[in-house]
């Protein structure tokens, strides 16, 4: 049954309000990871003597594990809402192209896959928060790799979709957040390779340098995590604009 016209602007305005979930992924996620570390430092200061624990380690014991689990649940919810809003927006875009006689099968597959992978990444993040290193080591490790891979693939496919769209619509790059998306993606790419390098070589460091190497290694882990959580924010302005314009058009009908 078709929704009454009087409800259309209200629906669109809710889309505009829910678009705040995009920056909230970063605003909640990054401080939560840092606060988890501070809680762990308060209760287990001995783990910081001559060492620097990873994100997973700081979220592996009570009470920091409880805090991490609940805040990541909020982040996961915001991730799912963000990708769901992306589905609504992209379907409208592709419908417009389809009515103009432009083939949209390829980009439709791109955004469908990116959405599936993006939501999967959020669920894997929740899995990692529930099963920590001490209560479920193997699940936590596999979940961490699954989160990284699905998130990286989702970002890659989403950028490819935006590039395809810009070929069809002549709009300034800042209007679709392309440059900010690419900058975040480059940060993830370079940071990931550096993190992997540090992971493979830190065990070879001389005893006098191990602490400094561990600090760099953990810092690179935090950087990559922050870049992952920052990606949804790159589409925030575009998302709000879309639902605001949609509400305006419906209000005039």
Secondary structure, DSSP 8 states (H G I E B T S, - for coil): ----HHHHHHHHHHHHHHTTHHHHHHHHHHHHHHHHHHHHHHH-GGGGTT----HHHHTSSTTHHHHHHHHHHHHHHHHHHHHHHHHHHHHHHHHHHHHTT---HHHHHHHHHHHHHHHHHHHHHHHHHHS-TTT-HHHHHHHHHHHHHHHHHHHHHHHHHHHHHHHHS---GGGTTHHHHHHHHHHHHHHHHHHHHHHHHGGGS-GGGHHHHHHHHHHHHHHHHHHHHHGGGGGHHHHHHHHHHHHHHHHH-
